[in-house]
């Protein structure tokens, strides 16, 4: 079963059930065949639910700095205990407070969600993009809750996207926490960044999605940069944000497929490197 569609063999079986039920009802055997009809309907419902759960999805989100009230609330708690607070550590040479403000969009406490793109692998993209965080979160939640993904795929999804969705969902009373993978080691979670470079601690081998896309030959799928998002948002250019977010999801999907197809690609060459297939920078 693929993409929520019932397989041909099961479809024949279900069609037969319907046929028997209708024949039975014409012969006045209503009680027996009504039960058969209801059972058939329940089978369809179960099969459709199973079918939707077969689809792994690729997920990416875009965020921008939140309101001044959010930042104020955050600093009231954070600054008091911060090791870099100039009020308690006056001899510091670096202004960490400016850096803290600049990173507001990367923290769930001080940001807002403006775009979420979801793509079941090898299927159409669903993009939820709006200036209203609530609309974006509600749209994405309802979609994800309906399709019930079997696997959640993303680039740095463990440390950013999923935590952000859970917590911004909590703030806005949208229960992402009930449908998202539980913890970093949930078997339904596939963080490509973590799989390839084993976490941010490995700084020497670390790479951005743009770097992976360039090295593997599909950089053309990307649109703009994450650094452009706040500027687009201020100008009301939501279509630009949408194109950027979708581009990131398409590139992430290609990276995932390259991982899944690695052995197949190797075996298709008979285990030997074909110089014509090597991507040249």
C-alpha positions as YAML, in Angstrom:
chain: A
units: angstrom
residues:
- id: 1
  name: UNK
  ca: [0.00, 0.00, 0.00]
- id: 2
  name: UNK
  ca: [1.47, 3.37, -1.00]
- id: 3
  name: UNK
  ca: [0.42, 6.97, -0.45]
- id: 4
  name: UNK
  ca: [-2.79, 6.05, 1.37]
- id: 5
  name: UNK
  ca: [-4.03, 3.93, -1.58]
- id: 6
  name: UNK
  ca: [-5.33, 0.38, -1.11]
- id: 7
  name: UNK
  ca: [-3.32, -2.27, -2.96]
- id: 8
  name: UNK
  ca: [-4.92, -3.90, -6.05]
- id: 9
  name: UNK
  ca: [-5.38, -7.29, -4.36]
- id: 10
  name: UNK
  ca: [-7.07, -5.75, -1.34]
- id: 11
  name: UNK
  ca: [-9.14, -3.55, -3.59]
- id: 12
  name: UNK
  ca: [-10.48, -6.68, -5.36]
- id: 13
  name: UNK
  ca: [-11.29, -8.23, -2.01]
- id: 14
  name: UNK
  ca: [-13.16, -5.16, -0.83]
- id: 15
  name: UNK
  ca: [-15.07, -4.90, -4.11]
- id: 16
  name: UNK
  ca: [-16.13, -8.54, -3.72]
- id: 17
  name: UNK
  ca: [-17.38, -7.84, -0.23]
- id: 18
  name: UNK
  ca: [-19.52, -5.02, -1.54]
- id: 19
  name: UNK
  ca: [-20.89, -7.20, -4.35]
- id: 20
  name: UNK
  ca: [-21.82, -10.03, -1.98]
- id: 21
  name: UNK
  ca: [-23.45, -7.61, 0.41]
- id: 22
  name: UNK
  ca: [-25.61, -6.03, -2.30]
- id: 23
  name: UNK
  ca: [-26.66, -9.42, -3.72]
- id: 24
  name: UNK
  ca: [-27.55, -10.61, -0.25]
- id: 25
  name: UNK
  ca: [-29.67, -7.55, 0.46]
- id: 26
  name: UNK
  ca: [-31.57, -8.07, -2.84]
- id: 27
  name: UNK
  ca: [-32.34, -11.64, -1.73]
- id: 28
  name: UNK
  ca: [-33.86, -10.32, 1.52]
- id: 29
  name: UNK
  ca: [-30.98, -11.60, 3.64]
- id: 30
  name: UNK
  ca: [-30.63, -8.11, 5.08]
- id: 31
  name: UNK
  ca: [-29.50, -9.01, 8.60]
- id: 32
  name: UNK
  ca: [-26.61, -11.24, 7.55]
- id: 33
  name: UNK
  ca: [-25.37, -9.08, 4.72]
- id: 34
  name: UNK
  ca: [-25.84, -5.81, 6.57]
- id: 35
  name: UNK
  ca: [-23.25, -7.07, 9.03]
- id: 36
  name: UNK
  ca: [-21.01, -8.00, 6.10]
- id: 37
  name: UNK
  ca: [-21.49, -4.53, 4.61]
- id: 38
  name: UNK
  ca: [-20.60, -2.83, 7.91]
- id: 39
  name: UNK
  ca: [-17.57, -5.10, 8.27]
- id: 40
  name: UNK
  ca: [-16.44, -4.18, 4.77]
- id: 41
  name: UNK
  ca: [-16.75, -0.49, 5.55]
- id: 42
  name: UNK
  ca: [-14.66, -0.94, 8.70]
- id: 43
  name: UNK
  ca: [-11.97, -2.78, 6.70]
- id: 44
  name: UNK
  ca: [-11.76, 0.15, 4.30]
- id: 45
  name: UNK
  ca: [-11.41, 2.59, 7.16]
- id: 46
  name: UNK
  ca: [-8.64, 0.53, 8.79]
- id: 47
  name: UNK
  ca: [-6.80, 0.06, 5.48]
- id: 48
  name: UNK
  ca: [-6.90, 3.78, 4.73]
- id: 49
  name: UNK
  ca: [-5.47, 4.61, 8.15]
- id: 50
  name: UNK
  ca: [-2.71, 2.03, 7.69]
- id: 51
  name: UNK
  ca: [-2.03, 3.40, 4.23]
- id: 52
  name: UNK
  ca: [-1.54, 6.94, 5.44]
- id: 53
  name: UNK
  ca: [0.79, 5.72, 8.17]
- id: 54
  name: UNK
  ca: [3.07, 4.18, 5.53]
- id: 55
  name: UNK
  ca: [4.30, 7.56, 4.30]
- id: 56
  name: UNK
  ca: [7.52, 9.06, 5.69]
- id: 57
  name: UNK
  ca: [7.48, 12.85, 5.55]
- id: 58
  name: UNK
  ca: [10.17, 15.52, 5.17]
- id: 59
  name: UNK
  ca: [9.66, 18.55, 7.41]
- id: 60
  name: UNK
  ca: [11.20, 22.01, 7.63]
- id: 61
  name: UNK
  ca: [10.14, 25.24, 9.31]
- id: 62
  name: UNK
  ca: [10.97, 28.94, 9.09]
- id: 63
  name: UNK
  ca: [10.99, 31.29, 12.06]
- id: 64
  name: UNK
  ca: [11.55, 34.99, 12.71]
- id: 65
  name: UNK
  ca: [12.15, 36.99, 15.91]
- id: 66
  name: UNK
  ca: [9.05, 37.26, 18.05]
- id: 67
  name: UNK
  ca: [7.60, 40.25, 19.87]
- id: 68
  name: UNK
  ca: [9.40, 42.56, 22.26]
- id: 69
  name: UNK
  ca: [7.18, 41.14, 25.00]
- id: 70
  name: UNK
  ca: [8.54, 37.65, 24.29]
- id: 71
  name: UNK
  ca: [12.12, 38.92, 24.45]
- id: 72
  name: UNK
  ca: [11.42, 40.82, 27.67]
- id: 73
  name: UNK
  ca: [9.92, 37.76, 29.36]
- id: 74
  name: UNK
  ca: [12.88, 35.64, 28.24]
- id: 75
  name: UNK
  ca: [15.46, 38.12, 29.53]
- id: 76
  name: UNK
  ca: [13.74, 38.54, 32.87]
- id: 77
  name: UNK
  ca: [14.57, 34.91, 33.57]
- id: 78
  name: UNK
  ca: [17.72, 34.36, 31.50]
- id: 79
  name: UNK
  ca: [19.78, 37.49, 32.19]
- id: 80
  name: UNK
  ca: [19.65, 37.09, 35.93]
- id: 81
  name: UNK
  ca: [21.54, 33.78, 35.69]
- id: 82
  name: UNK
  ca: [23.56, 34.42, 32.53]
- id: 83
  name: UNK
  ca: [27.33, 34.03, 32.81]
- id: 84
  name: UNK
  ca: [27.76, 36.78, 30.21]
- id: 85
  name: UNK
  ca: [25.57, 39.42, 31.82]
- id: 86
  name: UNK
  ca: [27.66, 42.66, 31.76]
- id: 87
  name: UNK
  ca: [25.99, 43.80, 34.97]
- id: 88
  name: UNK
  ca: [27.47, 40.89, 36.92]
- id: 89
  name: UNK
  ca: [30.54, 40.26, 34.72]
- id: 90
  name: UNK
  ca: [31.76, 43.76, 33.72]
- id: 91
  name: UNK
  ca: [35.23, 42.67, 32.50]
- id: 92
  name: UNK
  ca: [33.97, 40.77, 29.47]
- id: 93
  name: UNK
  ca: [35.35, 41.95, 26.13]
- id: 94
  name: UNK
  ca: [32.55, 40.53, 23.98]
- id: 95
  name: UNK
  ca: [28.99, 41.88, 23.94]
- id: 96
  name: UNK
  ca: [27.03, 38.68, 24.33]
- id: 97
  name: UNK
  ca: [23.74, 40.59, 24.75]
- id: 98
  name: UNK
  ca: [23.79, 41.65, 21.08]
- id: 99
  name: UNK
  ca: [24.46, 38.07, 20.04]
- id: 100
  name: UNK
  ca: [21.56, 36.93, 22.21]
- id: 101
  name: UNK
  ca: [19.21, 39.37, 20.48]
- id: 102
  name: UNK
  ca: [20.42, 38.33, 17.03]
- id: 103
  name: UNK
  ca: [19.64, 34.68, 17.77]
- id: 104
  name: UNK
  ca: [16.07, 35.37, 18.87]
- id: 105
  name: UNK
  ca: [14.61, 33.57, 15.83]
- id: 106
  name: UNK
  ca: [16.47, 30.37, 16.76]
- id: 107
  name: UNK
  ca: [14.93, 30.02, 20.23]
- id: 108
  name: UNK
  ca: [11.34, 28.93, 20.75]
- id: 109
  name: UNK
  ca: [11.03, 31.39, 23.64]
- id: 110
  name: UNK
  ca: [11.71, 34.46, 21.49]
- id: 111
  name: UNK
  ca: [10.52, 33.52, 18.00]
- id: 112
  name: UNK
  ca: [7.39, 32.90, 15.98]
- id: 113
  name: UNK
  ca: [6.68, 30.28, 13.32]
- id: 114
  name: UNK
  ca: [5.84, 31.73, 9.92]
- id: 115
  name: UNK
  ca: [6.20, 28.77, 7.55]
- id: 116
  name: UNK
  ca: [6.01, 24.99, 7.81]
- id: 117
  name: UNK
  ca: [6.49, 22.75, 4.79]
- id: 118
  name: UNK
  ca: [5.68, 19.04, 4.83]
- id: 119
  name: UNK
  ca: [6.34, 16.62, 1.96]
- id: 120
  name: UNK
  ca: [5.47, 12.93, 2.04]
- id: 121
  name: UNK
  ca: [8.39, 11.30, 0.20]
- id: 122
  name: UNK
  ca: [7.74, 11.16, -3.56]
- id: 123
  name: UNK
  ca: [4.43, 13.00, -3.15]
- id: 124
  name: UNK
  ca: [3.16, 16.60, -3.30]
- id: 125
  name: UNK
  ca: [4.28, 19.38, -0.99]
- id: 126
  name: UNK
  ca: [2.00, 20.91, 1.63]
- id: 127
  name: UNK
  ca: [3.13, 24.40, 2.69]
- id: 128
  name: UNK
  ca: [1.60, 26.46, 5.50]
- id: 129
  name: UNK
  ca: [2.87, 30.03, 5.34]
- id: 130
  name: UNK
  ca: [1.30, 33.09, 6.94]
- id: 131
  name: UNK
  ca: [2.11, 36.13, 9.06]
- id: 132
  name: UNK
  ca: [-0.10, 34.63, 11.77]
- id: 133
  name: UNK
  ca: [1.77, 32.01, 13.76]
- id: 134
  name: UNK
  ca: [-1.47, 30.43, 14.96]
- id: 135
  name: UNK
  ca: [-2.72, 29.90, 11.39]
- id: 136
  name: UNK
  ca: [0.58, 28.29, 10.39]
- id: 137
  name: UNK
  ca: [0.68, 25.98, 13.41]
- id: 138
  name: UNK
  ca: [-2.98, 25.00, 13.17]
- id: 139
  name: UNK
  ca: [-2.77, 24.21, 9.46]
- id: 140
  name: UNK
  ca: [0.34, 22.07, 9.85]
- id: 141
  name: UNK
  ca: [-0.99, 20.29, 12.93]
- id: 142
  name: UNK
  ca: [-4.28, 19.33, 11.28]
- id: 143
  name: UNK
  ca: [-2.46, 18.06, 8.19]
- id: 144
  name: UNK
  ca: [0.08, 16.00, 10.14]
- id: 145
  name: UNK
  ca: [-2.52, 14.65, 12.52]
- id: 146
  name: UNK
  ca: [-4.54, 13.43, 9.51]
- id: 147
  name: UNK
  ca: [-1.74, 11.67, 7.64]
- id: 148
  name: UNK
  ca: [-0.01, 10.21, 10.73]
- id: 149
  name: UNK
  ca: [3.54, 9.91, 9.31]
- id: 150
  name: UNK
  ca: [5.44, 6.66, 9.81]
- id: 151
  name: UNK
  ca: [8.78, 8.52, 9.80]
- id: 152
  name: UNK
  ca: [9.79, 12.16, 10.40]
- id: 153
  name: UNK
  ca: [12.73, 13.26, 8.26]
- id: 154
  name: UNK
  ca: [14.58, 16.55, 8.49]
- id: 155
  name: UNK
  ca: [17.91, 18.34, 8.57]
- id: 156
  name: UNK
  ca: [18.82, 19.14, 12.20]
- id: 157
  name: UNK
  ca: [15.22, 18.30, 13.02]
- id: 158
  name: UNK
  ca: [16.07, 16.92, 16.49]
- id: 159
  name: UNK
  ca: [17.61, 20.07, 17.91]
- id: 160
  name: UNK
  ca: [15.50, 22.68, 16.18]
- id: 161
  name: UNK
  ca: [12.30, 21.94, 14.23]
- id: 162
  name: UNK
  ca: [10.66, 19.41, 16.53]
- id: 163
  name: UNK
  ca: [11.52, 21.18, 19.78]
- id: 164
  name: UNK
  ca: [10.29, 24.44, 18.31]
- id: 165
  name: UNK
  ca: [6.98, 22.95, 17.15]
- id: 166
  name: UNK
  ca: [6.34, 21.26, 20.49]
- id: 167
  name: UNK
  ca: [6.99, 24.39, 22.50]
- id: 168
  name: UNK
  ca: [5.35, 26.96, 20.20]
- id: 169
  name: UNK
  ca: [2.45, 24.54, 20.10]
- id: 170
  name: UNK
  ca: [2.31, 24.57, 23.89]
- id: 171
  name: UNK
  ca: [2.37, 28.36, 23.94]
- id: 172
  name: UNK
  ca: [-0.50, 28.54, 21.44]
- id: 173
  name: UNK
  ca: [-2.50, 25.54, 22.77]
- id: 174
  name: UNK
  ca: [-1.88, 23.40, 19.68]
- id: 175
  name: UNK
  ca: [-1.03, 19.79, 20.69]
- id: 176
  name: UNK
  ca: [1.99, 19.03, 18.50]
- id: 177
  name: UNK
  ca: [3.43, 17.25, 21.51]
- id: 178
  name: UNK
  ca: [0.81, 14.52, 21.03]
- id: 179
  name: UNK
  ca: [1.81, 13.66, 17.45]
- id: 180
  name: UNK
  ca: [5.55, 14.38, 17.17]
- id: 181
  name: UNK
  ca: [8.27, 11.78, 17.91]
- id: 182
  name: UNK
  ca: [9.09, 11.42, 21.59]
- id: 183
  name: UNK
  ca: [12.71, 12.14, 22.47]
- id: 184
  name: UNK
  ca: [15.91, 12.14, 20.42]
- id: 185
  name: UNK
  ca: [15.99, 8.35, 19.99]
- id: 186
  name: UNK
  ca: [12.45, 7.75, 18.77]
- id: 187
  name: UNK
  ca: [12.62, 5.15, 15.95]
- id: 188
  name: UNK
  ca: [10.27, 7.24, 13.81]
- id: 189
  name: UNK
  ca: [12.81, 10.09, 13.77]
- id: 190
  name: UNK
  ca: [15.43, 10.38, 11.01]
- id: 191
  name: UNK
  ca: [17.67, 13.42, 11.43]
- id: 192
  name: UNK
  ca: [19.88, 13.53, 8.33]
- id: 193
  name: UNK
  ca: [22.35, 15.93, 9.92]
- id: 194
  name: UNK
  ca: [22.78, 13.64, 12.90]
- id: 195
  name: UNK
  ca: [23.13, 10.55, 10.69]
- id: 196
  name: UNK
  ca: [25.78, 12.06, 8.41]
- id: 197
  name: UNK
  ca: [27.97, 14.11, 10.73]
- id: 198
  name: UNK
  ca: [26.88, 12.74, 14.13]
- id: 199
  name: UNK
  ca: [25.86, 15.99, 15.73]
- id: 200
  name: UNK
  ca: [27.06, 19.55, 16.08]
- id: 201
  name: UNK
  ca: [29.99, 18.58, 18.28]
- id: 202
  name: UNK
  ca: [31.80, 17.34, 15.17]
- id: 203
  name: UNK
  ca: [32.61, 20.86, 13.95]
- id: 204
  name: UNK
  ca: [35.45, 19.82, 11.64]
- id: 205
  name: UNK
  ca: [33.12, 17.66, 9.53]
- id: 206
  name: UNK
  ca: [29.99, 19.78, 9.97]
- id: 207
  name: UNK
  ca: [28.18, 21.05, 6.89]
- id: 208
  name: UNK
  ca: [25.08, 23.02, 6.02]
- id: 209
  name: UNK
  ca: [22.25, 21.77, 3.82]
- id: 210
  name: UNK
  ca: [23.55, 24.13, 1.12]
- id: 211
  name: UNK
  ca: [26.97, 22.48, 1.32]
- id: 212
  name: UNK
  ca: [25.55, 18.98, 1.03]
- id: 213
  name: UNK
  ca: [23.35, 20.04, -1.90]
- id: 214
  name: UNK
  ca: [26.30, 21.64, -3.70]
- id: 215
  name: UNK
  ca: [28.60, 18.67, -3.17]
- id: 216
  name: UNK
  ca: [25.98, 16.15, -4.30]
- id: 217
  name: UNK
  ca: [24.71, 18.09, -7.28]
- id: 218
  name: UNK
  ca: [21.26, 19.41, -6.41]
- id: 219
  name: UNK
  ca: [21.93, 22.93, -5.16]
- id: 220
  name: UNK
  ca: [19.52, 24.19, -7.85]
- id: 221
  name: UNK
  ca: [16.64, 23.00, -5.64]
- id: 222
  name: UNK
  ca: [17.46, 25.63, -3.02]
- id: 223
  name: UNK
  ca: [16.05, 29.15, -3.09]
- id: 224
  name: UNK
  ca: [17.69, 32.00, -1.25]
- id: 225
  name: UNK
  ca: [19.09, 31.69, 2.27]
- id: 226
  name: UNK
  ca: [17.70, 31.45, 5.76]
- id: 227
  name: UNK
  ca: [19.39, 34.79, 6.43]
- id: 228
  name: UNK
  ca: [16.98, 36.37, 3.93]
- id: 229
  name: UNK
  ca: [13.85, 35.26, 5.79]
- id: 230
  name: UNK
  ca: [13.58, 38.10, 8.35]
- id: 231
  name: UNK
  ca: [13.96, 40.70, 5.57]
- id: 232
  name: UNK
  ca: [11.32, 39.02, 3.42]
- id: 233
  name: UNK
  ca: [9.02, 38.90, 6.41]
- id: 234
  name: UNK
  ca: [9.42, 42.60, 7.15]
- id: 235
  name: UNK
  ca: [8.61, 43.43, 3.52]
- id: 236
  name: UNK
  ca: [5.59, 41.11, 3.52]
- id: 237
  name: UNK
  ca: [7.16, 38.90, 0.82]
- id: 238
  name: UNK
  ca: [5.63, 35.66, 2.04]
- id: 239
  name: UNK
  ca: [5.93, 34.00, -1.39]
- id: 240
  name: UNK
  ca: [9.70, 34.31, -1.14]
- id: 241
  name: UNK
  ca: [9.66, 32.62, 2.26]
- id: 242
  name: UNK
  ca: [7.40, 29.90, 0.89]
- id: 243
  name: UNK
  ca: [9.75, 29.22, -2.05]
- id: 244
  name: UNK
  ca: [12.76, 29.12, 0.26]
- id: 245
  name: UNK
  ca: [11.11, 26.72, 2.70]
- id: 246
  name: UNK
  ca: [9.91, 24.41, -0.08]
- id: 247
  name: UNK
  ca: [13.39, 24.44, -1.63]
- id: 248
  name: UNK
  ca: [14.91, 23.33, 1.67]
- id: 249
  name: UNK
  ca: [12.43, 20.46, 1.90]
- id: 250
  name: UNK
  ca: [13.10, 19.34, -1.68]
- id: 251
  name: UNK
  ca: [16.86, 19.36, -1.06]
- id: 252
  name: UNK
  ca: [16.42, 17.50, 2.23]
- id: 253
  name: UNK
  ca: [14.30, 14.88, 0.47]
- id: 254
  name: UNK
  ca: [16.99, 14.39, -2.19]
- id: 255
  name: UNK
  ca: [19.63, 13.98, 0.50]
- id: 256
  name: UNK
  ca: [17.45, 11.38, 2.24]
- id: 257
  name: UNK
  ca: [16.91, 9.48, -1.02]
- id: 258
  name: UNK
  ca: [20.66, 9.48, -1.70]
- id: 259
  name: UNK
  ca: [21.17, 7.84, 1.69]
- id: 260
  name: UNK
  ca: [18.44, 5.27, 1.04]
- id: 261
  name: UNK
  ca: [19.66, 4.54, -2.50]
- id: 262
  name: UNK
  ca: [23.38, 4.41, -1.71]
- id: 263
  name: UNK
  ca: [23.73, 0.64, -2.05]
- id: 264
  name: UNK
  ca: [21.44, 0.47, -5.09]
- id: 265
  name: UNK
  ca: [23.47, 3.17, -6.86]
- id: 266
  name: UNK
  ca: [26.65, 1.29, -6.05]
- id: 267
  name: UNK
  ca: [25.32, -2.10, -7.21]
- id: 268
  name: UNK
  ca: [23.92, -0.61, -10.42]
- id: 269
  name: UNK
  ca: [27.50, 0.17, -11.41]
- id: 270
  name: UNK
  ca: [28.55, -3.38, -10.63]
- id: 271
  name: UNK
  ca: [30.45, -2.13, -7.65]
- id: 272
  name: UNK
  ca: [32.76, 0.02, -9.77]
- id: 273
  name: UNK
  ca: [32.97, 3.76, -10.08]
- id: 274
  name: UNK
  ca: [31.69, 5.09, -13.39]
- id: 275
  name: UNK
  ca: [33.62, 8.24, -14.20]
- id: 276
  name: UNK
  ca: [30.64, 9.62, -16.13]
- id: 277
  name: UNK
  ca: [28.51, 9.55, -12.96]
- id: 278
  name: UNK
  ca: [30.99, 11.35, -10.72]
- id: 279
  name: UNK
  ca: [29.79, 14.88, -9.99]
- id: 280
  name: UNK
  ca: [32.47, 17.39, -10.95]
- id: 281
  name: UNK
  ca: [32.60, 20.72, -9.16]
...
